[in-house]
Amino acid sequence: MRVQEQVVLAPYTTLRIGGPARYFCEVAGEGELLEAVQYARRNSLKVFVLGGGSNLLIGDEGFDGLVIRIAIDDPIKATPDGAFVDYTASAGSEWNAFVLHVCEQGISGVECLAGIPGSIGGTPVQNVGAYGQEVAGTIAAVRAFDLEADAFVTLAHDQCDFAYRRSIFNTTRRNRYIVTAVTFRFDPAARPSLAYADLERHFSDRDAETPPTPLDVYHAVRAIRHRKGMLIVEGEADCRSAGSFFKNPVVAPLVLPQIASSLQIAAADIPHWPAADGLIKLPAAWLLEKAGFTKGFTMGRAGISSRHTLALINRGHATAADVVELRDAIRGEVLNRFGIQLEQEPVIP
């Protein structure tokens, strides 16, 4: 393990934004991770764990501590378990490569999560989801270093307390665990998910007798994400984002008449779908557009992708302050017009 000083973090993020880390190291195994943690403790340093750099906005001032980049990338391990098969992948492995590998085996369960940037280790933290799937649907266990117990532990699915875009790793036990590997459990007999309209349309001319394979859905999802600017492609400014910047708000049904009154439309015309406990979920993208923040909106060097309303992008040499200014403008207007406080997805160290 080699510790470096004043390493600029922007190249390690999908937004290409971020100041320097006071100290920086990469760890390729659990032994090196333990060394890094001990180094931070000896020197009384704060620790920030960096994975694939997606879903992340690092401040212009950087991070005044030790940034540990997880580069653990061991081969995927497949283990049959009765009617199921378990796949264990390292935290530093690329998420999309894992999805492709699973789909190439003809196995469903993560095909709708193709093209999501980042590494394996970040997926249980955020309970990554898209197009009707969440990783919580397949995660069997998470291996991590417990900073409180000072030991490596394995957490079963139920211990992770998964919910919409959340887990214990980003809520009640935030900053306690450093994920090193994730085990996913798949049912080889399961069929691919086509729950979302975009996917239904993509395969609408498909013969019913030849349903799409997991690999077909994988390629379809990547094509859809690219069309919407939600696939990280070097050289395409519209794709230089941290992914969806705002979560879809979950609110009480009585909010619908308030929004309808503000927009002078019928409550029935507001897109929404059921959530747990009698609540409803609203599309954040729709709220942004109705608040005047449409695709292509620009504020200085930051802006909104011309392909997807929820993608805040770096238009070139943007700073974290530029993105925060745009974020605050959006949140303020949505709150003022609809009484809804938008919650951001990207982590700010």
Rosetta blueprint (number, residue, H / E / L):
1 M L
2 R L
3 V L
4 Q E
5 E E
6 Q E
7 V E
8 V E
9 L L
10 A H
11 P H
12 Y H
13 T L
14 T L
15 L L
16 R L
17 I L
18 G L
19 G L
20 P E
21 A E
22 R E
23 Y E
24 F E
25 C E
26 E E
27 V E
28 A L
29 G L
30 E H
31 G H
32 E H
33 L H
34 L H
35 E H
36 A H
37 V H
38 Q H
39 Y H
40 A H
41 R H
42 R H
43 N L
44 S L
45 L L
46 K L
47 V E
48 F E
49 V E
50 L E
51 G L
52 G L
53 G L
54 S L
55 N L
56 L E
57 L L
58 I L
59 G L
60 D L
61 E L
62 G L
63 F E
64 D E
65 G E
66 L E
67 V E
68 I E
69 R E
70 I E
71 A L
72 I L
73 D L
74 D L
75 P L
76 I L
77 K E
78 A E
79 T E
80 P E
81 D E
82 G L
83 A L
84 F E
85 V E
86 D E
87 Y E
88 T E
89 A E
90 S E
91 A L
92 G L
93 S L
94 E E
95 W H
96 N H
97 A H
98 F H
99 V H
100 L H
101 H H
102 V H
103 C H
104 E H
105 Q L
106 G L
107 I L
108 S L
109 G L
110 V L
111 E H
112 C H
113 L H
114 A L
115 G L
116 I L
117 P L
118 G L
119 S E
120 I H
121 G H
122 G H
123 T H
124 P H
125 V H
126 Q H
127 N L
128 V L
129 G E
130 A E
131 Y L
132 G L
133 Q E
134 E E
135 V H
136 A H
137 G H
138 T L
139 I E
140 A E
141 A E
142 V E
143 R E
144 A E
145 F E
146 D E
147 L L
148 E L
149 A L
150 D L
151 A E
152 F E
153 V E
154 T E
155 L E
156 A E
157 H H
158 D H
159 Q H
160 C H
161 D L
162 F L
163 A E
164 Y L
165 R L
166 R E
167 S L
168 I H
169 F H
170 N H
171 T L
172 T L
173 R L
174 R L
175 N L
176 R L
177 Y E
178 I E
179 V E
180 T E
181 A E
182 V E
183 T E
184 F E
185 R E
186 F E
187 D L
188 P L
189 A L
190 A L
191 R L
192 P L
193 S L
194 L L
195 A L
196 Y L
197 A H
198 D H
199 L H
200 E H
201 R H
202 H H
203 F L
204 S L
205 D L
206 R L
207 D L
208 A L
209 E L
210 T L
211 P L
212 P L
213 T L
214 P H
215 L H
216 D H
217 V H
218 Y H
219 H H
220 A H
221 V H
222 R H
223 A H
224 I H
225 R H
226 H H
227 R H
228 K L
229 G L
230 M L
231 L L
232 I L
233 V L
234 E L
235 G L
236 E L
237 A H
238 D H
239 C H
240 R L
241 S E
242 A E
243 G E
244 S E
245 F L
246 F E
247 K L
248 N L
249 P L
250 V E
251 V E
252 A L
253 P L
254 L L
255 V H
256 L H
257 P H
258 Q H
259 I H
260 A H
261 S H
262 S H
263 L H
264 Q L
265 I L
266 A L
267 A H
268 A H
269 D H
270 I L
271 P L
272 H L
273 W E
274 P E
275 A L
276 A H
277 D H
278 G H
279 L L
280 I E
281 K E
282 L L
283 P L
284 A H
285 A H
286 W H
287 L H
288 L H
289 E H
290 K H
291 A L
292 G L
293 F L
294 T L
295 K L
296 G L
297 F L
298 T E
299 M E
300 G L
301 R L
302 A E
303 G E
304 I E
305 S L
306 S L
307 R L
308 H L
309 T L
310 L L
311 A E
312 L E
313 I E
314 N E
315 R L
316 G L
317 H L
318 A L
319 T L
320 A H
321 A H
322 D H
323 V H
324 V H
325 E H
326 L H
327 R H
328 D H
329 A H
330 I H
331 R H
332 G H
333 E H
334 V H
335 L H
336 N H
337 R H
338 F H
339 G L
340 I L
341 Q L
342 L L
343 E L
344 Q E
345 E L
346 P L
347 V E
348 I L
349 P L
